[in-house]
Amino acid sequence: MMRWLVALSLAWPLPALAEGAVSLVATRLIRAQTVLSAADMTQVAADIPGALADAAAAVGLEARVTIYPGRPLRVGDLGPPALVDRNAVVPLAYRIGGLTILAEGRALDRAGAGDALRVMNLASRTTVTGRLGADGVVEVGPRTLP
């Protein structure tokens, strides 16, 4: 039995690592909604599929899920830091042509710049979906979401 396993392991080709292939892994427990710093990650000499390789690309991003020590930092697990928390009052802007309508709404989700966000219009109690801008204004309308 042991000879068979050795023969199988020698016959099965292992993927070779590219020269200088590195991936980022967490150095400590990173809870969801934590903004990452350089001390939260380290580079390892491994090519982990989907993992970031450059620490500069991850610093300042927010963890969307809990990341355990030694686990890779993946693009889907990180995002821009949240500008709006759930239940925060946010300005709504509907723009079409030269017309702009402004209203106040209550955020129904937590979101960062560029994220889609559900908001309840406080005047009409209607739920709308828009895109959160870097200035904290939720743009709603026909051209705000893909």
N, C-alpha and C positions, 0 to 999 in steps of 0.2 A: 504494500500500500504506500509506504513512504517513498519508494523508488518512483512510483507512478506520479506522486505529487511533485517530486523534484524534476522529473522529466517534463511534466506539464508546465511548471514554472519557468523552465529554461526555454521551452518552445513558445511560450506566450510572450510576445514582445511588449515591453513596457514603454509608454510614451516618454521620450526624452525631454528634459526641461530645456527651454531655450536659454542661451547664455544671458545671465543677468535678469532672469524672470523674477519679479518680486510681486508680492501682494500685501495688502494692509490687513492686519488683524487687530482685534481689541485687546488692550492690555489690562482692562478691568471691566467690571460689570457696568454697562451703559444702559441706563433705563430709557424707556421711550420718552420723548419730549425733552431730551438733554441735548444741548448744543455742544458739539464736539470741539475739543482742543487738541493740540499736538501731543499732549501727555496721554490721551485716551487711546492712541494707536501706535503700532510699530510695524516695520516692514519685515517680512520673512522671505527667504529665498525659495519661493514656490510659485507656481503658476496656477492659482485657484480660479476656475471659471467664474466670471461675474464679479470678482473682487476688484476693488480699486487698487491702483498701483502707486498713485501719487498722493502723498499726505496733504499737499496744498489743495487738492480737489475736495477733500473731506472736511478740513478745518472750517468751522463756522456753520456747517450744516447741522440739521437736527435729526436725531434718531427717531424714526417712525415706529420702530419696534424695539423691544429689549434685545441687546446684543451681549452675549456672554463672553468672558475672557477666552482668547484664543480663536474665536470665531471670525471669519472674514467680514470686512466691511463691504457690503454690496450696494450697488447703485440704487436698487429698489428699496433698501432699508433706510435710506437717508433722503432728506429733502430740505428745502429752504426753511429757516426758522419761522415759527408761527407769528403772524402780526396780529391775528384776531383770535380770541378764545371764544368758546361756546357761550352764548347768552350775552355777548357784548353788543352794544348799540353801535351800528356802523352806518355811514352814509351810503345811499344807493344813488346811482346816476344812470339815467336812460338817455342816450344820445343818438339822434338820427338826423342827418343833415345838419341844419343849423339849430335844431331844437334840442334843448337839454331840460330834463325833468329831474329834480332832486327830491329825495325822500329819506326818511330814517327807517332802518330795519334792525331786527335782532338776529344775530348770527346763530344758525342752528348747528354749526360745526366749527371745528378749529381749522384754521387755514393760514398758509403762508402766501407770499407774493406770487401771483401767477396761478394759484390753485383755484379750482372751481369751488364755489361756496353756496350753500342753500341759506337763504335769508327770508325771514318773515317781515313783510312790509307792515310797519306798526299802524299805519293809517287804515289800510284795507284788510289786514290780517291774511293777506294772500302770500303763499310761499313762492318765491322766485329763485332761480339759480343764476348766478353771475360769476365773473372772474374778479378776484381780488387784485387790485393794483398795488404797486409799491408804496403809494401814498395812503393806503388804507381804505380807499373808496372802492365799492363793489360796482363794477360795470355790468349792467343788465341790458338785454336787448337782443336783436336777431343775430348780430355778428360777434358776440362776446364768447360763444362756446363753439367748438368745432363740431 
